Amino acid sequence: MKYNIRKAQLRDIEAILDLLEPYSKTGVILERKREDIENNIDSFFIAESENTIAGVVSFYKYSDALIEIRSLAVNENQYKVGIGSGLLNTLVESLLFDYPGAKIFALTYHPLFFKKYNFTVVPKDSLPEKIWKDCKNCINLENCNETALIFNKQKGFNNDEK
Ligand SMILES: CC(C)(COP(=O)(O)OP(=O)(O)OC[C@H]1O[C@@H](n2cnc3c(N)ncnc32)[C@H](O)[C@@H]1OP(=O)(O)O)[C@@H](O)C(=O)NCCC(=O)NCCS
């Protein structure tokens, strides 16, 4: 399947909301409000395939030293053709360029996916800013099974596979 990754624009917001909704409803990813996406549109990349948006990813910058990968989601009809890893690779490369000193992390129910791309599991309480700021809004607050992972810059992004 052919797809193209680019920075998101305001005209993409509706499609981004549609893509994220089923995952935020079940707590797989944090809910993003329209206004939040609009105010942070520069932090989003999207994958386009045949004029539809097949995937999305964004980031949240706590500081130049700590950045979270957020809202990584692919349309379930287009899984496993490289869109998720393509988006992750594009975002990580862009963050490494703009914030070379940053610790890049993710909180996820799919640690094996991130491990494939040289993210390493770390204790959740090693990321205090994140835990206290956003988790209070999560529907899974009381039974969180997410795994925290940090990108391993020494190894770099492993994109040999696709
Ligand atoms: C996780 C997700 C983004 C993967 O997207 P995708 O486009 O299917 O991923 P890719 O096609 O790039 O997969 C790349 C590789 O990872 C593997 N992979 C995909 N999903 C995986 C998962 N959940 N766990 C482990 N490996 C996974 C693929 O099999 C593929 O391996 P291969 O190269 O050996 O064949 C997608 O399943 C998704 O949107 N899930 C729901 C939202 C979510 O959980 N987001 C992440 C939380 S931050």
The ligand as an SDF file (V2000), in Angstrom:
LIG
                    3D

 48 50  0  0  0  0  0  0  0  0999 V2000
    0.3390    0.0250   17.2970 C   0  0  0  0  0  0  0  0  0  0  0  0
   -0.0140    0.5290   15.8930 C   0  0  0  0  0  0  0  0  0  0  0  0
    0.2450    2.0250   15.8020 C   0  0  0  0  0  0  0  0  0  0  0  0
    0.8570   -0.2300   14.8670 C   0  0  0  0  0  0  0  0  0  0  0  0
    0.5920    0.3230   13.5720 O   0  0  0  0  0  0  0  0  0  0  0  0
    0.8730   -0.5000   12.2310 P   0  0  0  0  0  0  0  0  0  0  0  0
    0.7410    0.4500   11.0900 O   0  0  0  0  0  0  0  0  0  0  0  0
    0.0790   -1.7250   12.1830 O   0  0  0  0  0  0  0  0  0  0  0  0
    2.4100   -0.8780   12.4330 O   0  0  0  0  0  0  0  0  0  0  0  0
    3.4600   -1.3270   11.2920 P   0  0  0  0  0  0  0  0  0  0  0  0
    2.7240   -1.8780   10.1050 O   0  0  0  0  0  0  0  0  0  0  0  0
    4.4000   -0.2220   11.0470 O   0  0  0  0  0  0  0  0  0  0  0  0
    4.1810   -2.5210   12.0200 O   0  0  0  0  0  0  0  0  0  0  0  0
    5.5480   -2.6210   12.0510 C   0  0  0  0  0  0  0  0  0  0  0  0
    5.9190   -3.9000   12.7560 C   0  0  0  0  0  0  0  0  0  0  0  0
    5.3860   -3.8950   14.0970 O   0  0  0  0  0  0  0  0  0  0  0  0
    4.5590   -5.0490   14.2910 C   0  0  0  0  0  0  0  0  0  0  0  0
    3.4420   -4.6570   15.1090 N   0  0  0  0  0  0  0  0  0  0  0  0
    2.3570   -3.9440   14.7320 C   0  0  0  0  0  0  0  0  0  0  0  0
    1.5320   -3.7750   15.7970 N   0  0  0  0  0  0  0  0  0  0  0  0
    2.1230   -4.3930   16.8350 C   0  0  0  0  0  0  0  0  0  0  0  0
    1.7780   -4.5800   18.2040 C   0  0  0  0  0  0  0  0  0  0  0  0
    0.6330   -4.1000   18.6970 N   0  0  0  0  0  0  0  0  0  0  0  0
    2.6450   -5.2640   19.0000 N   0  0  0  0  0  0  0  0  0  0  0  0
    3.7930   -5.7620   18.5020 C   0  0  0  0  0  0  0  0  0  0  0  0
    4.1830   -5.6290   17.2150 N   0  0  0  0  0  0  0  0  0  0  0  0
    3.3490   -4.9450   16.4040 C   0  0  0  0  0  0  0  0  0  0  0  0
    4.1240   -5.4530   12.8820 C   0  0  0  0  0  0  0  0  0  0  0  0
    3.7940   -6.8300   12.8480 O   0  0  0  0  0  0  0  0  0  0  0  0
    5.3610   -5.1380   12.0910 C   0  0  0  0  0  0  0  0  0  0  0  0
    6.3180   -6.1760   12.2910 O   0  0  0  0  0  0  0  0  0  0  0  0
    7.1470   -6.7710   11.0390 P   0  0  0  0  0  0  0  0  0  0  0  0
    7.8920   -5.5970   10.4550 O   0  0  0  0  0  0  0  0  0  0  0  0
    8.0460   -7.7590   11.6910 O   0  0  0  0  0  0  0  0  0  0  0  0
    6.1320   -7.3230   10.1190 O   0  0  0  0  0  0  0  0  0  0  0  0
   -1.5030    0.2050   15.5400 C   0  0  0  0  0  0  0  0  0  0  0  0
   -1.7490   -1.1360   15.8200 O   0  0  0  0  0  0  0  0  0  0  0  0
   -2.5210    1.0430   16.2930 C   0  0  0  0  0  0  0  0  0  0  0  0
   -2.9290    2.1050   15.8180 O   0  0  0  0  0  0  0  0  0  0  0  0
   -2.9700    0.5710   17.4730 N   0  0  0  0  0  0  0  0  0  0  0  0
   -3.9940    1.2400   18.2450 C   0  0  0  0  0  0  0  0  0  0  0  0
   -3.5000    2.5190   18.8860 C   0  0  0  0  0  0  0  0  0  0  0  0
   -2.2700    2.2580   19.7470 C   0  0  0  0  0  0  0  0  0  0  0  0
   -2.2030    1.3170   20.5090 O   0  0  0  0  0  0  0  0  0  0  0  0
   -1.2530    3.1490   19.5910 N   0  0  0  0  0  0  0  0  0  0  0  0
    0.0100    3.0260   20.2990 C   0  0  0  0  0  0  0  0  0  0  0  0
   -0.1110    3.5230   21.6440 C   0  0  0  0  0  0  0  0  0  0  0  0
    0.8700    4.9550   21.9200 S   0  0  0  0  0  0  0  0  0  0  0  0
  1  2  1  0
  2  3  1  0
  2  4  1  0
  2 36  1  0
  4  5  1  0
  5  6  1  0
  6  7  2  0
  6  8  1  0
  6  9  1  0
  9 10  1  0
 10 11  2  0
 10 12  1  0
 10 13  1  0
 13 14  1  0
 14 15  1  0
 15 16  1  0
 15 30  1  0
 16 17  1  0
 17 18  1  0
 17 28  1  0
 18 19  1  0
 18 27  1  0
 19 20  2  0
 20 21  1  0
 21 22  1  0
 21 27  2  0
 22 23  1  0
 22 24  2  0
 24 25  1  0
 25 26  2  0
 26 27  1  0
 28 29  1  0
 28 30  1  0
 30 31  1  0
 31 32  1  0
 32 33  2  0
 32 34  1  0
 32 35  1  0
 36 37  1  0
 36 38  1  0
 38 39  2  0
 38 40  1  0
 40 41  1  0
 41 42  1  0
 42 43  1  0
 43 44  2  0
 43 45  1  0
 45 46  1  0
 46 47  1  0
 47 48  1  0
M  END
$$$$
